[in-house]
Amino acid sequence: MTEKQKPLDKMTVKELREIAMNIPDITGVHAMKKAELLEIIKKEKGIETEGTPKKKAHVGKHPDLLTATDIKKKIEEIRAKKQEAMDKNDKKLVNIYRRRINRLKKRSRKLAGLD
């Protein structure tokens, strides 16, 4: 009975290592990450790799903030508003702006792939 093989992208690192160990002239398989293993195996089998798709930011309330630079500009604008609120001693508004900045920072990190 032949077992249907899973697509390479769906395999675990352990399964990919087993396949990579059977490829000649490759050393250091156990130190490689999944992306590296996939790249080597696909290259060996002659599978064309498509360019990795870029992550898009969640559009939500701000469809104009699609890139990290857009998000950073928005953060700077909100920081200026936050400073004005601090000068006026408006603690409620300062807290609102602080949370907005925090959300935008998380969004920029997610977009950059750091989170």
C-alpha positions in Angstrom: 0.0 0.0 0.0 1.5 3.3 -1.1 1.2 6.2 1.3 0.3 9.6 -0.2 3.1 12.0 0.4 2.2 15.4 2.1 3.1 18.6 0.3 6.6 19.8 1.4 5.2 23.0 3.0 2.9 20.9 5.2 5.7 18.6 6.5 7.3 19.0 9.9 11.0 19.9 10.3 11.7 16.3 11.4 10.2 14.9 8.1 12.1 17.5 6.0 15.4 16.6 7.7 14.9 12.9 6.9 14.4 13.8 3.2 17.4 16.2 3.3 19.7 13.6 4.8 19.2 11.4 1.7 20.4 14.3 -0.6 24.1 13.9 -1.3 26.6 16.8 -0.7 24.5 18.4 2.0 25.9 18.8 5.5 24.5 20.4 8.6 20.9 19.3 8.1 20.2 19.2 11.8 21.1 22.9 12.2 18.9 24.1 9.4 15.6 25.8 9.8 12.4 24.7 8.0 12.7 27.5 5.4 16.3 26.4 4.5 15.3 22.7 4.4 12.4 23.5 2.1 14.7 25.6 -0.2 17.3 22.8 -0.5 14.7 20.0 -1.1 12.8 22.0 -3.7 16.0 22.9 -5.5 17.1 19.2 -5.5 13.7 18.0 -6.8 13.6 20.8 -9.4 10.4 22.4 -7.9 10.1 26.0 -8.8 9.8 28.2 -5.7 7.5 31.1 -6.0 8.5 34.4 -4.4 7.4 34.6 -0.8 4.3 36.7 -0.6 4.7 39.8 1.5 2.5 40.1 4.5 -0.1 42.8 4.3 -1.2 44.9 7.2 -4.6 44.4 8.5 -6.6 47.2 6.8 -9.3 47.7 9.5 -10.0 51.3 10.3 -7.0 52.7 8.5 -6.8 51.5 4.9 -4.2 54.1 4.2 -1.6 52.5 6.5 -0.3 49.6 4.4 3.4 50.0 4.8 5.7 50.3 7.8 6.7 53.9 6.8 3.0 54.9 6.7 2.5 53.5 10.2 5.6 55.3 11.5 4.4 58.6 10.1 1.1 58.1 11.8 2.8 57.3 15.1 4.8 60.5 14.9 1.6 62.5 14.3 -0.1 60.9 17.3 3.0 61.5 19.5 2.8 65.2 18.7 -0.9 65.1 19.7 0.0 63.2 22.9 2.6 65.8 23.8 0.0 68.6 23.4 -2.4 66.6 25.7 0.4 66.2 28.2 1.0 70.0 28.2 -2.7 70.5 28.9 -2.7 67.8 31.6 -5.4 65.9 29.9 -4.7 62.4 31.3 -7.6 60.7 29.6 -6.5 61.9 26.1 -2.8 61.1 26.9 -3.9 57.5 27.7 -6.0 57.3 24.5 -3.0 58.4 22.4 -0.7 56.1 24.3 -2.9 53.1 23.4 -3.1 54.1 19.8 0.6 54.4 19.5 1.0 51.0 21.1 -1.5 49.4 18.7 0.3 50.9 15.7 3.7 49.7 17.0 2.4 46.2 17.3 1.0 46.5 13.7 4.3 47.6 12.3 6.1 44.8 14.1 3.7 42.3 12.7 4.1 43.8 9.2 7.9 43.5 9.5 7.5 39.9 10.6 9.1 40.3 14.0 6.0 39.2 15.9 
